[in-house]
Amino acid sequence: MTLRIGTRLQMITATALLGMALLIGLAAWDLSRVIGDARAAQTRTLVEAAHGVLAYFEGEERAGRMSRAAAQAGLSRRSAACTTPGTSISGSRTCIRAW
């Protein structure tokens, strides 16, 4: 059975469009995964930085070099940059630098 040239061209075009749609879908899925991984890594970094600052002030208080009120005040000053309304993902980088 032979197909007309118009039918062949339509089949080739449909196959190419289906392939491109599949590639776009795979690229979108991969981009979503990469963005999710980046957010998780950034959140992990921010939490680790906060933990480090908290451990520093706790250590200073326990060693007697700082009173509890001074340690809490120091921690409040360091964390003020991270609690401002509207802090975005790029703003959290500023929080890490501030610590």
N, C-alpha and C positions, 0 to 999 in steps of 0.2 A: 504494500500500500504506500503510495507516494503522497506526500503532503505538498500543498501549494506553497509557493515562496512566502506569501503573506502569513500563512499559518506558522511556518517555520520561524519567521521573524518575530511573531507574537510570542511564541514559546521561548525563544532566546531572551527576549525582553522581559518576560515574566520571570524566568529563572534568574536573570541578573538582578531584577528588583527584589526578589525573594532573598537572594544572597546578601544584597546590601542591607536589607531590613534586619537580617540575622546578625550581620556584623555590627550594625548600629546598636542593636539590643545587647550584644555581648560587651561592647565598649561602654555602654551606659551602666551595665551591671558592674563591670570592673572599676569604673570611676566611682561608683557608689561605695564599693568595698574599700577603695583606697582612701576616700574621704573619711569613712568611718574609722579606719585604722589610724589616720592622722589625728582625728579628734580624740581617739582613745589615748594615743601617745602624748598628746598635748595635755590632756586632763591628768594623766599619770605624772607628767613632769610638774605640773602645777601642784598636785597633791604632795609629791615628794619634796618640793621646795617649801611648801607650807609646813610640812612635818619637820623639816630641817630647822626652820626658824623657830618653831615651837620647842623643839628639843634644845636649841641653843638657850632660849630664855629660861626653860625649865632647869637646865644645867647651871646657869648663872644664879638662879634662885637657890637651888640646892647647895651650891658651893658657898653661898653666903655673900657673894659679890654684889647681889642685887636683892632688893626687897620684893615681896610678892607684888605690891602695887606698882613698883617700877618696872618689873618684868611684864606685867599686864599692860602697862602704858606703852612700853616699847613694842610689844606685839601689836597693840592697837594701831600705833603709828605705821608699822610696816604693812599691816593688812588693810589700811584705809584705801589704798590705791585699787585693791581688788574688789571692794564692796561698793564702788560707785555704780549708780544705776546706768544701765545701758552698756556695760562692759561687754565687748564682743570677743570673738576668738582672738583677734589681733590684740585686743586690750589685755588679754590674759598674759601675753608676752611681756607687756609693760609691768604687770604684777610680778613676774618672775625677776625681771631686772631690778625692780624696786627692792626686792628682798636681798 
